[in-house]
Each structure stands twice: as structure tokens, then as C-alpha cells.
Amino acid sequence: MQTLLKNLREFKLSGMAFCLEERLSYAKTNKLPYQEFLELLCEDEKNNRKDNNYKKRKNAAKLPSMKKLEDFDFNFQPSIDQRTVNDLATCQFIQAKENVVLVGASGTGKTHLAIALGIKALAKEFTVYFSTVSDLLYNLHIAKADNSYIKKLKQLINYDLLILDELGFKQLPPYSTDDFFSIISKRYEHKSTIITTNKEVDQWNDIFNEEVLTRAITDRIMHHATTFNIKGKSYRRKKIFNQEVKK
């Protein structure tokens, strides 16, 4: 048995190795044919690889929390069309290489929805990456100093779903507009991007401070995009109010 387990692990069949003793016992008790026994072991290996792949992609996604769509309070934000969100949760927009833009004030649930869609994408075996816009552009900029810029840019371009949070919350330095354009232009009609922002799209020139590039960026993002303009109240203020009432 120990030799067999060792060989399975050397052949990188850890799923089979993990379940072997249990499957052997089950096979003896139920007098399974060899073929059915082997099919069960193959299924164990397949499930193990799928689980490991999910964990790897989940860790690489860098989601700041695990906010699920099922936990979102649509009654508190009636300006959001729940049917449209549920359609997006199928991840057809990723297959169609389309974008999602969530516009609203701080605390209105933009990031929650973005993360929730990211979780749905992970479950459907897509690659996902989450970052605030300011952190992403800063890290990309400093990558130029250690010659890792091209590698990191390619990584950002190749994610099936890139979630860019908090566009417009911080004034972007002049050098970052070109980098942002590079990401958006190379992903255009090839990959999907979710953007959360506190500024209406026609105000994005205040973010990038360059009218020509701003137009080029917005055209590429909005050409194939589902846009939500959230007009509701802040969830954070709701929680603070509820806490004060309880006191």
C-alpha cells in the first residue's frame, strides 16, 4: 500500500492517493467491478484538481473580501436592476468580452457587486484579479525600475476578468494615464473589465486630465458595457445609524 501511495504521488495523482484506502474499502464492501473502481478514483483525481485550481485562482485574484451576491440587499438599493445583475452573474459578459461599470457615491455597494461577480467568475473557472486603480497603477509604475513592467502588464492584460476599484477616488499622477490606457486598449474586445467609480463617465476627464486620452479610454470601456448608476444611500451610514439606534 505504501509503495502504491508513493507511486501515485510521484505521478502527481494526489487525489487518487488521498482517497485510495477509502475507495478500496468501499470497493470490497460493495464488490465493485475493477472498471467502476477505477472510474471512482479518476473522479476523485478530477475533483481534487478542480479544487486545487479554484484555490490557486482565488488566491491569485486578491479579492479583499468574499462578498457574495446572495448577501446584497437590493431592497436598500432599488436603483439597481436585480435582473440585470443576475444576468451578469451567469458570466456570459466575460465570454462576450464585455465590461461592467458601477457608478455611485461611496458606500452604495459598488465594490460588493464587483467582488460578487468576481466570485461567480472564479466558480466558472475564469481567472480574476482585483485591485484599486491607484494601487495597480503605482505598482505598475515602480515595476519599470526593476524591469518587470512588461511581465506585469501582460498579466493584467490576460486576466479573464480585471476588477478596477475606486476609479476617481484619488487624483492620478500624470504618468499613470498612459499605463491605464495601455491596459484598457489591449483588453478592449479581448477581455472583460469591471470598473467602480464615484464619478459619472462624462466627468472622467477630471481623473485623467488629458482630454484625448480620456475620450480614447471611455470609448473603449463603454463600447461594450453594462452601466449601473447607483442613486441609493450608503450602507455604511445605514449600519452606523442602526448601531446608534440600538444604543
C-alpha positions in Angstrom: 0.0 0.0 0.0 2.8 2.5 0.9 4.6 1.8 -2.4 1.3 2.3 -4.3 0.6 5.6 -2.5 4.2 6.7 -3.1 3.9 6.0 -6.8 0.6 7.8 -7.1 2.1 10.9 -5.5 5.1 10.7 -7.8 2.8 10.6 -10.7 1.1 13.7 -9.3 -2.1 11.8 -8.7 -2.6 13.1 -5.2 -6.4 13.0 -5.5 -6.3 9.3 -6.0 -3.7 8.8 -3.3 -5.8 10.7 -0.8 -8.9 8.6 -1.4 -7.3 5.2 -2.2 -7.8 3.4 1.1 -11.4 4.7 1.4 -12.2 3.6 -2.1 -10.6 0.2 -1.6 -12.7 -0.4 1.4 -15.8 0.7 -0.4 -15.0 -1.5 -3.4 -14.5 -4.6 -1.3 -17.7 -4.0 0.7 -19.8 -3.4 -2.4 -17.9 -5.9 -4.7 -17.3 -3.2 -7.3 -16.0 -4.2 -10.8 -12.5 -3.1 -11.5 -13.7 -0.6 -14.1 -16.1 1.1 -11.7 -13.4 1.2 -9.0 -11.0 2.9 -11.4 -13.8 5.3 -12.5 -14.3 6.4 -8.9 -10.6 7.0 -8.4 -10.4 9.1 -11.6 -13.4 11.1 -10.4 -11.6 11.7 -7.1 -8.5 12.9 -9.0 -10.6 15.2 -11.3 -12.4 16.8 -8.3 -9.1 17.3 -6.4 -7.5 19.0 -9.4 -10.6 21.2 -9.8 -10.5 22.2 -6.1 -6.8 23.0 -6.3 -7.2 25.0 -9.4 -10.0 27.0 -7.8 -7.9 27.7 -4.7 -5.0 28.8 -6.8 -7.1 31.2 -8.9 -8.9 32.5 -5.8 -5.6 33.3 -4.0 -4.3 35.0 -7.2 -7.4 37.1 -7.5 -6.5 39.2 -4.4 -10.2 39.8 -3.6 -10.3 42.0 -0.4 -13.3 40.0 1.0 -15.7 37.3 0.0 -18.9 39.4 -0.5 -21.5 37.2 -2.2 -24.3 38.3 -4.5 -26.7 36.4 -2.3 -25.9 38.8 0.6 -26.5 42.0 -1.4 -29.6 44.0 -0.2 -31.3 45.0 -3.5 -34.2 46.4 -1.5 -31.9 49.0 0.0 -30.7 50.0 -3.4 -33.8 49.9 -5.7 -31.9 51.9 -8.4 -30.0 48.6 -9.2 -31.8 46.3 -11.6 -31.5 42.9 -9.9 -32.5 41.0 -13.1 -29.5 42.6 -15.0 -27.2 41.7 -12.1 -28.4 38.1 -12.2 -27.8 38.0 -15.9 -24.2 39.2 -15.3 -23.8 36.5 -12.6 -24.0 33.9 -15.4 -20.7 35.3 -16.6 -21.9 35.5 -20.2 -20.5 39.0 -20.3 -17.0 37.6 -19.8 -17.4 35.1 -22.6 -18.6 38.0 -24.8 -15.6 40.2 -23.7 -17.9 42.9 -22.3 -17.4 45.3 -19.4 -19.3 46.5 -16.4 -19.2 50.0 -15.0 -20.6 50.7 -11.5 -21.1 54.4 -10.8 -22.2 55.7 -7.4 -21.2 57.5 -4.2 -19.1 55.9 -1.5 -20.8 53.1 0.4 -23.6 52.3 -2.1 -22.4 48.7 -2.8 -20.3 49.1 -5.9 -17.4 47.1 -4.6 -19.7 44.5 -3.1 -21.2 43.8 -6.5 -17.9 43.8 -8.2 -16.4 41.3 -5.8 -19.6 39.2 -6.0 -19.3 39.0 -9.8 -15.6 38.1 -9.4 -16.6 35.2 -7.1 -19.1 34.0 -9.7 -16.4 34.2 -12.4 -14.0 32.1 -10.2 -16.7 29.4 -9.8 -16.9 29.2 -13.5 -13.2 28.7 -13.9 -12.3 32.2 -15.1 -9.1 34.0 -14.0 -9.8 37.1 -11.9 -7.7 39.9 -10.5 -8.9 42.7 -8.2 -7.1 46.0 -7.4 -7.8 49.6 -6.6 -6.9 51.8 -9.6 -4.3 53.8 -7.6 -2.5 50.7 -6.2 -2.5 49.0 -9.6 -1.0 52.0 -11.4 1.5 52.6 -8.7 2.7 49.0 -8.7 2.9 49.1 -12.5 4.9 52.3 -12.4 7.5 51.0 -9.9 7.8 47.8 -12.0 9.6 50.0 -14.5 12.5 50.3 -12.1 13.2 46.5 -11.8 12.4 45.7 -15.5 9.3 43.7 -14.6 6.9 46.2 -16.2 6.3 44.2 -19.4 5.6 41.0 -17.4 3.1 42.7 -15.1 1.4 44.5 -17.9 0.9 41.1 -19.8 -0.5 39.6 -16.6 -3.0 42.4 -16.3 -4.0 42.1 -19.9 -4.5 38.4 -19.8 -6.9 38.0 -16.8 -10.3 36.9 -18.0 -11.8 39.5 -15.6 -10.0 42.5 -14.3 -11.7 44.4 -11.4 -10.6 48.0 -11.1 -11.9 49.6 -7.9 -12.2 53.2 -6.9 -11.5 55.0 -10.2 -11.7 58.7 -9.4 -11.3 58.4 -5.6 -7.7 59.6 -5.9 -6.2 62.1 -8.3 -4.0 60.1 -10.6 -0.4 61.2 -11.2 0.4 62.3 -14.8 2.5 59.2 -15.6 -0.4 56.8 -14.9 -2.8 57.8 -17.7 -0.6 56.2 -20.3 -0.4 53.0 -18.3 -4.2 52.9 -17.7 -4.8 53.4 -21.4 -2.4 50.6 -22.3 -4.3 48.2 -20.1 -7.7 49.2 -21.4 -6.8 49.4 -25.0 -5.1 46.0 -25.0 -8.0 44.3 -23.2 -10.6 46.0 -25.5 -12.8 43.4 -27.1 -10.4 40.6 -25.8 -11.1 40.5 -22.1 -13.7 41.8 -19.6 -13.2 44.6 -17.1 -15.3 45.8 -14.1 -14.8 49.4 -13.0 -16.2 51.0 -9.9 -16.2 54.8 -9.8 -17.7 57.7 -7.8 -17.7 59.9 -10.9 -20.1 60.0 -13.9 -18.4 58.9 -17.1 -18.6 62.5 -18.5 -16.5 63.6 -15.6 -13.6 61.3 -16.2 -11.6 64.0 -17.8 -11.1 65.3 -14.2 -9.4 62.0 -13.4 -7.0 61.7 -16.3 -6.5 65.4 -17.1 -6.0 64.7 -20.8 -9.0 65.1 -23.0 -7.8 63.0 -25.9 -6.7 60.0 -23.8 -9.8 60.3 -21.7 -12.0 60.0 -24.8 -10.0 57.1 -26.0 -10.3 55.3 -22.6 -14.0 55.9 -22.2 -14.8 54.9 -25.8 -13.1 51.5 -25.3 -14.7 50.9 -21.9 -18.2 52.0 -22.7 -18.4 50.5 -26.3 -19.5 47.1 -24.9 -20.5 47.8 -21.3 -23.4 47.4 -18.8 -23.5 50.5 -16.7 -25.2 51.0 -13.3 -25.8 54.5 -11.9 -26.5 53.8 -8.2 -28.5 56.6 -6.7 -29.2 54.9 -3.3 -27.9 55.7 0.2 -24.8 54.5 1.9 -24.8 51.1 3.5 -22.1 52.3 5.9 -24.3 55.1 7.1 -27.2 52.7 7.5 -25.1 50.5 9.8 -23.9 53.5 11.8 -27.5 54.7 12.2 -28.7 51.2 13.3 -25.9 51.0 15.8 -26.8 54.4 17.3 -30.5 53.4 17.5 -29.6 50.2 19.4 -27.6 52.3 21.9 
